[in-house]
Amino acid sequence: MKITKQVTVFDAADLAAESTFWAGLLGGTVEAEDDWHTVYVDGAPRLGFQLAPNHVQPDWPHGEQQQIHLDLYVEDLGPAHDEATALGARLLQAASDPTATEGFQVYADPAGHPFCLCWG
């Protein structure tokens, strides 16, 4: 089997909020249809968003199971944190030592999907 393209797909009740958030975080653009949005980065499709009107947010870490999460490695946590939260991310778990040589912080996107900003 030869895979020619890989796109990670998120379910979301608010496609505009979800796709705009991820396009902003990844430096991409949104191509929107009625029940599907695609985020393109450098001209390539990276993430898909499928309309799910009854989507239930995961309650990380103790409630509903997380449905997916991404680890995004950044050069500098401070500016990355500021940008993610300005775009609508919520901090779920701060690093115990953000000055350590490696680590991560856990966030939720607008639909509640957890993701991590990692370094090191």
C-alpha positions as CSV (number, residue, x, y, z in Angstrom):
1,M,0.0,0.0,0.0
2,K,1.3,3.4,-0.9
3,I,-0.1,6.3,1.1
4,T,-0.1,9.5,-1.0
5,K,-1.4,12.0,1.5
6,Q,-2.1,12.0,5.3
7,V,-4.5,14.4,6.9
8,T,-5.4,14.3,10.6
9,V,-9.1,15.0,11.1
10,F,-10.8,16.6,14.1
11,D,-14.5,16.5,14.8
12,A,-15.9,19.9,15.9
13,A,-19.3,21.6,16.3
14,D,-17.9,25.0,15.3
15,L,-15.8,24.4,12.2
16,A,-14.8,28.1,11.8
17,A,-13.4,28.4,15.3
18,E,-11.6,25.1,15.2
19,S,-10.0,25.5,11.7
20,T,-9.1,29.2,12.2
21,F,-7.4,28.3,15.5
22,W,-5.2,25.6,13.9
23,A,-4.5,27.6,10.8
24,G,-3.3,30.5,13.1
25,L,-1.2,28.2,15.2
26,L,0.4,26.4,12.3
27,G,0.7,29.5,10.0
28,G,-1.7,28.1,7.4
29,T,-4.9,29.0,5.6
30,V,-8.4,27.5,5.7
31,E,-10.3,26.2,2.8
32,A,-13.9,26.0,3.9
33,E,-16.9,23.9,2.7
34,D,-20.3,23.6,4.4
35,D,-19.4,20.6,6.6
36,W,-15.6,20.2,6.1
37,H,-12.7,22.6,6.5
38,T,-9.1,21.9,5.5
39,V,-6.0,23.7,6.8
40,Y,-3.2,24.1,4.3
41,V,0.4,24.8,5.4
42,D,2.9,25.7,2.7
43,G,0.3,24.6,0.1
44,A,-0.2,21.1,1.5
45,P,-3.2,19.9,3.4
46,R,-2.3,19.2,7.0
47,L,-5.5,19.1,9.0
48,G,-9.1,18.4,8.3
49,F,-12.2,19.4,10.3
50,Q,-15.5,17.5,10.0
51,L,-18.8,19.0,11.2
52,A,-20.0,17.1,14.3
53,P,-22.9,19.1,15.8
54,N,-23.1,16.8,18.8
55,H,-19.3,16.8,19.5
56,V,-18.6,16.4,23.3
57,Q,-15.3,17.9,24.5
58,P,-13.0,15.5,26.2
59,D,-12.5,16.4,29.9
60,W,-8.7,15.9,30.2
61,P,-7.3,14.1,32.1
62,H,-10.0,12.5,34.2
63,G,-13.3,12.6,32.2
64,E,-14.2,11.6,28.7
65,Q,-11.2,10.0,27.0
66,Q,-9.2,12.2,24.8
67,Q,-9.9,11.6,21.1
68,I,-6.6,12.8,19.7
69,H,-3.7,14.9,20.6
70,L,-0.7,16.5,18.9
71,D,2.7,17.2,20.2
72,L,4.0,20.5,18.7
73,Y,7.7,21.1,19.4
74,V,8.6,24.8,19.8
75,E,11.8,26.7,20.1
76,D,10.7,29.1,22.8
77,L,7.7,28.2,25.1
78,G,6.9,31.8,26.2
79,P,6.0,33.2,22.8
80,A,4.4,29.9,21.7
81,H,2.2,29.9,24.8
82,D,1.2,33.6,24.2
83,E,0.4,32.9,20.6
84,A,-1.6,29.7,21.3
85,T,-3.7,31.4,24.1
86,A,-4.3,34.5,22.0
87,L,-5.7,32.2,19.3
88,G,-8.1,30.6,21.8
89,A,-6.1,27.8,23.5
90,R,-6.8,27.0,27.2
91,L,-3.9,25.9,29.4
92,L,-4.8,22.5,31.0
93,Q,-1.5,21.6,32.7
94,A,1.5,23.9,33.1
95,A,5.0,22.5,33.1
96,S,6.4,21.9,36.6
97,D,9.6,23.7,35.4
98,P,9.2,25.7,32.2
99,T,13.0,26.5,32.3
100,A,14.0,22.9,32.1
101,T,15.9,21.7,29.0
102,E,12.9,19.6,27.9
103,G,9.3,19.4,28.8
104,F,5.7,20.1,27.8
105,Q,2.5,21.9,28.7
106,V,-0.9,20.6,27.8
107,Y,-3.6,22.9,26.2
108,A,-7.0,22.5,24.7
109,D,-8.1,23.9,21.4
110,P,-11.5,25.6,21.0
111,A,-13.3,22.3,20.6
112,G,-11.5,20.9,23.7
113,H,-9.0,18.6,21.9
114,P,-5.8,18.4,24.0
115,F,-2.5,19.2,22.4
116,C,1.0,19.8,23.9
117,L,3.6,22.5,23.3
118,C,6.9,20.6,23.8
119,W,10.5,21.7,23.9
120,G,13.9,20.0,24.1
